[in-house]
Each structure stands twice: as structure tokens, then as C-alpha cells.
Amino acid sequence: MEKIRMLSTLGLMGAMRSLASAFEAETGIHVDADFAPTLALLKRLRAGEAADLVILTREGLDDMIGEGRVLADGAADLARSYVGIAVRAGQGHPDIGSEAALRTTLLASRSVAYSRLGASGVYFAQLIARMGIAAEINAKATVVEQGFTAERLVTGEADLAVQQLSELKQVEGIEVVGPIPHELQTPAVFSAGCMADAKHAEAAERLLRYLASPEVAPALRQSGLEP
């Protein structure tokens, strides 16, 4: 069986589970996928890690195209993702419906878990700085190097978790309260491209076309992304 190696941002992990097996059933091509935050993937690619296809934030993909590592030809935007907030299952859902309510909720929390390397963590750090509450939140924050912030709700280390909605939905035992108000955020766009030195270029191109097709939209929506 032909195998292609894909490096993908964590935001697509939920959707890729079902999409990769559907693609394999249809084409006989196996997808060997590895998931990590975009910043971690950029570091690995720059260190020379081999892959056939990559899914990164649009900015990350543009950097890789600029460096000649990813082909500009055929690169495609796959989905849009908003940052949301989750609590442990069974906890009351706090009000995050407006900037004022969000501010009150964040300040009242015992600890907020957010990621250091992911797009959501970079955004959240800027948001609390802009709201003037960075010092208070960071004094009690649970900062996750990489992986799913909502796991810290299950262990009891934090009572709010911030991450892309599609990443929050990967964790059992939590409930998504909702997105941070849309007017406070610019959605992350996840985009895919074939590596310039792909060993399985033709197969990678087939996977890219499949992921950019309308038929994958239901799986993306179900995982918390907007096609």
C-alpha cells in the first residue's frame, strides 16, 4: 500500500481521523499523519523533517512557500477556525457573550489553561494584553507547551480552557461553552500544500484535492471548523 506522510496542525486532528480513513478506502493510499502546533511544525520542517503534505495556518504555509519548501501551485485554504472556551463537563457555563462578560469570567476563574505554541495561545496572549488583564490572568494561568488545553480541565488544574473550537472538541469529559465573541477575534485559516521535495508527490496531490473538495465539509463542520 502506498503511504504518504502528512504533518498537520492540531486544529485538523478531529476531522482528519475520519477523512484519512475515507481517503484510504477510496484510493488505497494510507495517510501517516503527525499532529502538532503550527510553530512546532515550522521548526521541524526548517530542521529538514521530510513530509509529502503539510497543513499549517495560512501564515505558516506562506512562510514555507516563501522558503521554497512548499509548492505554491495547488496550495489551498481548507477551513476557518475560531477560538473558544470550555469547562469541565457538568460545570456551570459562564457568560462569555460580550467583551465585558468575558473579562469578568476570566478574572473570576481560578486558572485559565491556554497553549504557548498554538495559534490560539498567541491570540489569547494578545487578547488579554489588549483587555489590560494579562498580569492577573498569567499569574494564575496553566500554560500548556503543546497538546490539548482542555485536558487540564479534566485533571482539575484549570477551570477554563482556551483553544480552537476544533481542538477543544477532541477532549472527553469537557463541555464547550462557545466561541469568544467573533468581533474580538480574527479566525485562523488552516491551509494545505505539497512539499517541494515530496517522495509521493502524486498521492499527496490527490489528498490535497480531496481535502479541498466540498465533500469533506460535513466532517469539518462536525469537528468545529468552518469549511
C-alpha positions in Angstrom: 0.0 0.0 0.0 1.3 3.5 -0.9 1.9 5.6 2.2 2.0 9.4 2.4 3.4 11.4 5.3 1.4 14.4 6.4 2.3 16.9 9.1 -0.8 18.8 10.3 -1.7 21.5 12.8 -3.7 20.1 15.8 -6.8 22.0 14.6 -7.4 19.5 11.9 -6.8 16.4 14.0 -10.5 15.6 14.7 -11.6 15.9 11.1 -8.6 14.1 9.7 -9.4 10.9 11.7 -12.5 10.3 9.6 -11.2 11.9 6.4 -8.0 9.9 6.3 -9.8 6.6 6.5 -12.4 7.7 3.9 -9.5 8.7 1.6 -7.7 5.4 2.2 -10.8 3.4 1.4 -11.3 5.3 -1.8 -7.7 5.4 -3.1 -5.8 2.6 -1.3 -3.3 5.3 -0.2 -2.5 5.3 3.6 -2.1 8.6 5.3 0.6 8.6 8.0 -0.3 11.7 9.9 1.5 13.5 12.7 -0.2 16.4 14.5 1.5 19.4 16.4 1.0 23.1 16.7 2.0 25.1 13.6 5.0 26.8 15.3 6.4 23.4 16.3 5.8 22.0 12.8 7.6 25.0 11.2 10.6 24.3 13.4 10.7 20.7 12.4 10.3 21.5 8.7 13.1 24.0 8.9 15.3 21.4 10.6 14.8 19.2 7.5 12.0 16.8 8.5 10.5 15.1 5.5 6.8 15.1 4.6 4.7 14.9 1.5 1.9 17.2 2.5 1.6 19.8 5.3 -1.4 21.6 6.8 -0.5 24.8 8.7 -2.0 28.2 9.4 -2.2 30.3 6.3 0.7 32.5 7.6 2.8 29.4 8.3 2.1 27.9 4.8 3.0 31.2 3.2 6.4 31.2 5.1 7.1 27.7 3.8 6.2 28.6 0.2 8.4 31.7 0.5 11.3 29.5 1.7 10.8 27.1 -1.2 9.8 24.2 1.0 6.2 24.0 -0.1 4.8 24.4 -3.7 2.7 27.5 -4.2 0.9 25.6 -7.0 -2.2 23.9 -5.7 -1.9 25.2 -2.1 -5.4 25.6 -0.7 -7.3 27.1 2.2 -9.2 24.2 3.9 -11.1 25.6 6.9 -11.6 28.6 9.2 -11.4 28.2 12.9 -12.5 30.3 15.9 -11.1 30.2 19.4 -13.5 29.1 22.1 -13.7 28.4 25.8 -14.5 25.1 27.6 -15.3 24.0 31.1 -15.2 20.5 32.7 -18.4 18.5 32.0 -21.1 19.3 34.5 -19.8 22.7 35.5 -21.9 25.8 35.0 -21.4 27.6 31.8 -20.0 31.1 32.5 -21.1 34.2 30.4 -18.6 34.9 27.6 -21.1 36.6 25.3 -19.6 40.1 25.3 -16.2 41.6 26.0 -17.3 42.8 29.5 -18.7 39.4 30.4 -15.6 37.6 29.1 -13.4 39.9 31.1 -15.3 39.2 34.3 -15.4 35.5 33.7 -11.6 35.3 33.0 -10.8 37.4 36.1 -13.1 35.3 38.3 -11.6 32.0 37.2 -9.1 30.0 39.4 -6.9 29.2 36.4 -7.1 29.5 32.6 -5.4 26.9 30.5 -4.0 28.1 27.2 -1.3 27.0 24.8 2.1 28.5 24.4 2.8 27.4 20.8 -0.6 27.2 19.1 -2.3 30.0 17.1 -5.0 30.1 19.8 -2.4 30.8 22.5 -0.7 33.5 20.6 -4.1 35.1 20.0 -5.2 34.8 23.7 -2.0 36.3 25.0 -2.6 39.3 22.7 -6.3 39.5 23.7 -5.7 39.6 27.5 -2.9 42.2 26.9 -5.4 44.3 24.9 -8.0 43.9 27.6 -5.5 45.1 30.2 -5.7 41.9 32.3 -2.6 40.0 31.2 -0.8 40.3 34.5 -3.7 38.9 36.6 -4.5 36.1 34.2 -0.9 35.0 33.7 -0.3 35.0 37.4 -2.7 32.0 37.7 -2.6 30.6 34.1 -1.9 27.0 33.3 0.3 27.4 30.2 0.4 24.2 28.1 3.6 23.7 26.0 1.7 21.7 23.3 -1.3 19.5 23.1 -4.9 20.0 24.2 -5.5 22.6 26.8 -8.9 21.1 27.8 -7.1 18.1 29.3 -6.2 20.4 32.2 -9.9 20.8 33.0 -10.2 17.0 33.4 -7.2 16.9 35.8 -8.6 19.9 37.7 -5.6 22.1 37.1 -7.7 24.8 35.4 -11.4 25.7 35.3 -11.4 27.4 31.9 -9.6 26.2 28.8 -8.9 28.3 25.7 -8.1 26.8 22.3 -9.5 26.4 18.7 -13.0 25.0 19.0 -11.9 22.0 16.9 -9.1 21.3 19.4 -11.4 21.6 22.5 -13.8 19.1 20.9 -11.1 16.5 20.8 -11.2 16.0 24.6 -13.6 13.8 26.5 -15.2 15.0 29.8 -15.4 18.7 28.9 -18.1 21.0 27.5 -17.5 23.8 25.0 -19.1 27.0 26.3 -18.8 28.7 22.9 -16.6 30.9 20.8 -15.0 34.0 22.2 -17.2 36.8 20.7 -16.5 36.9 16.9 -15.8 40.7 17.0 -12.9 40.1 19.3 -11.2 37.6 17.0 -9.8 37.0 13.6 -10.3 33.4 12.7 -7.3 31.2 12.0 -7.3 29.8 8.4 -5.8 26.3 8.0 -4.2 25.7 4.6 -2.6 22.7 2.9 0.3 22.4 0.4 2.5 19.8 -1.1 6.2 19.7 -0.1 8.6 20.7 -2.9 10.6 17.5 -2.2 7.7 15.1 -1.6 8.6 11.5 -2.2 5.0 10.7 -3.1 4.0 13.9 -4.9 1.2 12.4 -7.0 -0.5 10.8 -4.0 0.0 14.0 -1.9 -1.7 16.0 -4.7 -4.6 13.6 -4.7 -5.0 14.0 -0.9 -4.8 17.8 -1.2 -7.5 17.9 -3.9 -9.7 15.6 -1.7 -9.3 17.8 1.4 -10.1 21.0 -0.6 -13.3 19.4 -2.1 -16.8 20.2 -1.0 -17.4 16.6 0.1 -15.3 17.0 3.2 -17.4 20.0 4.5 -19.6 17.9 6.8 -16.6 16.3 8.6 -15.0 19.7 9.0 -18.2 21.2 10.5 -18.7 18.3 12.8 -15.2 18.9 14.2 -15.9 22.6 15.0 -14.4 24.1 11.8 -16.0 26.2 9.1 -15.1 25.0 5.6 
